[in-house]
Amino acid sequence: MSFFSTTEKPFLIAGPCSAETREQVISTAEAMQGLPIQLFRAGVWKPRTRPGSFEGKGVEALIWLEEIKAAYGFKTTIEVAEPSHVEAALLHHIDVLWIGARTVVNPFQVQRIADSLKGVKIPVMVKNPVNPDVDLWQGAIERFQNIGITELAAIHRGFSTYKTSNSYRNQPNWIIPVELKRRLPNIPIFCDPSHISGQASRVAQVAQKAMNIGFDGLMIETHINPNEAWSDAAQQITPNELRQLLLNLTIRNEYPISENGLLELEYLRQTVDNIDAEIIDLIGKRMEISSQMGEIKRQNNITAYQPERWREILETRCEQARKLSLSSNYIASIYELIHNESIKKQLEIPQVDNKNLEM
């Protein structure tokens, strides 16, 4: 039986973002007793975006994790980014290793870590790369398969983006892990709702979404006192909040990979969800630009509605629609709604009395 096999879902990985102090990790583990946790996680070496941030306690923290394992029976997992990390982790009897998103983007580094594990029988989890590239994610997993690692799992932690979002820290792009599952059906996929949501209040919502899709497990950042966390404080939850999350979690029936096409249906649904999100985002940007145009019109005493420009928009958009075998009437009706909302926004721009400006 695989290390990641379990008769009950989800396979649960929990623990603090970072191992900060001995007291912090031990008190967190103590508060998590009784929860169905398969792995206690903690960041020992922390790859941070900018220098000066807390970058982990290193080997000192590995000693604390050994204490937790002995005292509470939790198996432990840490992130490794260098062959030297692997060597230290094995020396201190870490049970499972994971490869972080920033490391996965570098195939050379992934290969170095894989080579350091030749002949070693230890489970490895591979997070998705920071960019939404399913081939890169699959390739990292295959590098460990090629050197003989048989116990493998994937972790979906979302993808970085240039734009900020009120909903997510890292965009989930659910279609990417669904596609990975289609390609590698025997590799369990876990979701990291902490990094996707970036907010403790939304961790449960993302976790439920992952279960609805059919993920095999969850990795949830759990801290005894999140408000005092040295890293990623906003996205960590307390052990009691984790307990409540699990009580409220609904586990759906598995999506079987079979003739009925349920997995393919979910893939297509996620594709539609991603396209819809892009459409809404683009409409929002269009309205922002429309407001800017309205301001220019106001300053130059130009009417908001320009019939000639509107005819040009209709003609060009309907022509584009015909080239894609779309109904021109359908596209025209959509653009009428967009155009009406655009004019409405421009008319809402406060008018300024030019006489007052001259005074």
N, C-alpha and C positions, 0 to 999 in steps of 0.2 A: 504494500500500500504506500502511496506517495505521502511524503511529509505533509503536504498541503491538503490531503484528502481529509474530509470530515463529514460525519453523518448529518451534522446540523449546520445550516447557514446562519449567519455569515462566519467565515474564518476570520477571527478578530485579532487585529494587531493594534495595540494601544500603549501609550506612554508619552512622556514629554517630548517636545520638539528637541530640547537640549538637556543633556545631563549637566546641571549647573553646580550642584553641591551634593555631597553624600546625603545630607538630611533631606533635600528636596526629592531625590529619586527614591529613597527608601520610604519616605512618608507617602509618596504617590503610589508606590507598589503596595504598601500596606492598605491604603484606602481602596485599592482595586481588587482586593481579595474577594473571592466569591463570584466575580464576573467571569464569563466564559472566554477568557483571553488565551489564545494559542501562543502569542508572542508579545513580549514586553519590548517596546521600541524606545530608543533614546539616541539623540545625536551626540556623537563623541567628537568627531571632527566635522565642523560646520562650514561648508563653502558659502561664504557671504558675498553679496554683490559688491560691497565697498569695504576697504580696509578700516580697521578701527572698531568694527562690530565684534561681538562675542563669537569666537571661532571654535569653541569647544575646549574641553579639558583633556582630551587625548587619552593617553594610557591610564592616567589617574582615574578617569571615569570608568574604564573597563574593570577596574578593581571593584568599584561600587556595583556594577552589574553582576559580577560574580557573587557578591554578597546577597543581592536580591534573588538570584537563582537558588542559592543555598537556603535562604530564609523562607521564601514564599513559593518556590517550585516553578516559577515562571521561566520558560525558555526565552532567550534574549536575541535581539537583532539590532544591528547597527549599519550605518552607511559607510562604505569604503570607497575611496577615490584614488588610492595608490597601492602598489604591491606591499609597501611597508605597513599600510593599514591592515591589509589581509594578514600579514605575518603576526602583528600584535593581536588581532582579533582571535586568531586560532590559538595563540599562546594563552589567552585568557578565556578560552572555552565558550566563545560566542557561538550560538547555535545556527543562526541564519545571517547571511550578508545581503545587503541591498545596494544596488548601483543607482546613484542619484541622477536626476534629470540633466544636470550640467555636465556630468561625466559621459552620459550616453551619447551626447552630441559629438564626441570625439572617438571615432572607431579605433584610433591608435591606442588611446588610453584604455578603452574597454578591452582591447586585445592584451595589453600588458597585465591588466588585472586577471583576465581569464588565464593567461599563461602561468601566473603565480599560483593558480589553483589546480594545475595539472596533477592528477593523482590524489587529489583531496576530495572526499565525499562530504559535501556540505551543501545544503539548499541555498539557492541564490534567487533574489527577487530583482527585477529590472524595471525601473521607473521609465515612463515615456520621456523622450527628449523634450527640451523646452519648446521646440517648434513642432507643429503638427505634421510629423513625417513618419508614417506607419512603416515605411521601408527601413528607416534608421532604427526604429524600435525593434522591429523583427530581426534586423541584422545583429543588434547587440545580444539578443537572446540566442541567436544561432552561434555566436562566437563562444558562448559558454557550452552549448550543446556539442560543438566541435571538439572541445577539449575533454569531454566526458562527464560534464555535470548533467545529471538526469533529473534532479529535483529543482524545477524552475517555475517561477510565477512572474506575472507582469503586474505592475502597479500603475494605475491611471491617476495622475495628479494634476491634469489640466495643462494648458499651454499658455506661454507668455504671449502678450500682444502689446502693440505700441499704444493702444488706447486704453484708458481706464474704464471700469465698468462698476455700476452700482450693485450688480448681481454677483459678480465673480472676481476673485483675485486672479485666477488663471482660467481662461475659457475652457469649458469641458470638451467641446467638439466631440460629442459622444460617438459620432460616426467612426472616429479613429480607433478607439478600443473595440468597437463592434466589428470593424474590419479585421483587426488583429485576431480576434476570436474566430472569425471565419477562416482566416489563413492558418491559425495554430489552434485548432479546436481542443487539443489536449493540454494546453497551457492554462492554468487557472488565472483569472484576472481579478485583481482587487482594486478597490477605489479608495483614493485618499481625499475624502470630502473636506478635510481641513485646508489643504492647499488650494483646492478648487474654489471653495467659498471665501476663504480669507476672513470670515467672520464667524464667531462662535454661534451666533443666533441662526445661522443658515447651514450649519454642519448637518443637522438632522434631515433637512430637506434634500440636500445633495445625496446623503447616504440612502434615503428612500428611493430617489431616482435611480441610483446604481442598482439597488435590489430589484426595482421594477424592470430594468433592462435585462437582468439575469447575471449580474456580477457574482463572483464566488466569495468575496470577502471585503472587509473594510480595514483601512489603516487610519486611526483617529488619534490626533494629538491630544493627550490628556495630562493635565498638570494639577498638582495639589492646590496651587494658587495662581491661576492664569494672569491675574492683574500684575503680579510681580515677576512674570517670566522674563528671562533675559533675551529671548528671541521669539518672534511670532506670537506675541501675547494675545493679539486680537482673535486669533483663530483656534486657540486651545480651549478645551472644556474641562470641567472638574470631573473626578470619578463619579460623583453623584449624578451629574448631568449625563455622563456616558451610560450609567445604569438606566436612567429614564429614557434615553434615546433607544436603547435596546428593547425596553419594554414596549415602546410605541412602534417599533419597526415592524413593518408587514413584509413577510417573505413570500414572494410570488412563486408559482410553479415554474420550473426550469423551462427555458425555450430549447426544445430538443433540436438537434441538427438532423433533420429527417425530411421525407418527401413533402410534408405539409408546408414547408417553406416559412415557418414562423421566424426563424433567425433572419432569413432574407427580408421578411416583412419589417422586422425591427430595424434592420439596416436602412431600408428605404424610408421608414418613418424618421429616423435620425437625420437622414439626408434632407428631408423636407424641413425638419425643425431648423437645421443649420441655414438652409436657404431663406426661410422665413425671417430668421434673426438678421440676416444680411440685408434683406429687403427693408425691414423696419429701420435698421441702422442707416441705410442709404436715404430713406425718406426723411429721417430726422436731419441728416446733413443737408438735404435739399432745402428743407424749410429754413435752416440756419442761413443758407446762402440767399434764399428768397427774402429773408428779413434784411440782410445786408443790402440787397438790391433796392428794397423798399426805402431804406434810409437814404440811398443815393437819389432815388426819385423824389423823395420829400425835399431834400436839399436843393434840387434843381427844378422844383415845381413841375414835376412830370406826373401824369396820372398813373395810378397803380395798374389799371387795366390797359394793355396795349394790344388791340385787335390784330394787328399785322403780325406781331410776335407770337400770339396765340395760334394763329393759323399756321405759322411755320412749325411750331411745336407739334401740332396735330398731324400735319402732313409727314414730317420726318419720322415721328414715332410710329405712325400707322404703316409707313413704308418698311420700317425695321420689323414690325410685327409680321407683315406679309412674307418677308424673307424667311422668317422662322415658322411659317405655316400657322400663325396665330391669327385669330379673327381681328380685323382692324376695328370693328365695332366694339369688341371687348376691350381692346387697348385704349380706344378713344374714351370709353366710359370711365376707365380707371384714371386717365389723365385729366378728365373733367373734374373729378373729385380732388385730385392733387392740385390742379390749377385754382379751383375755387378756394381751397384751404390756403394756398399761397397768397391769393389776393386778399383774403380775410386777414392774414397776418400782416400784410403790408398796410392795410387800412387801419390796423390797430396801433401803428407806430404814432406816438404823440406828435401832434403838429406844433411847430414853434412859430410864434409871432415874429416875423422878420423885422417889424418896427421896433420890437423890444430888443432884438439883437443889435440894432443899429445904435441904440441909446448907450 
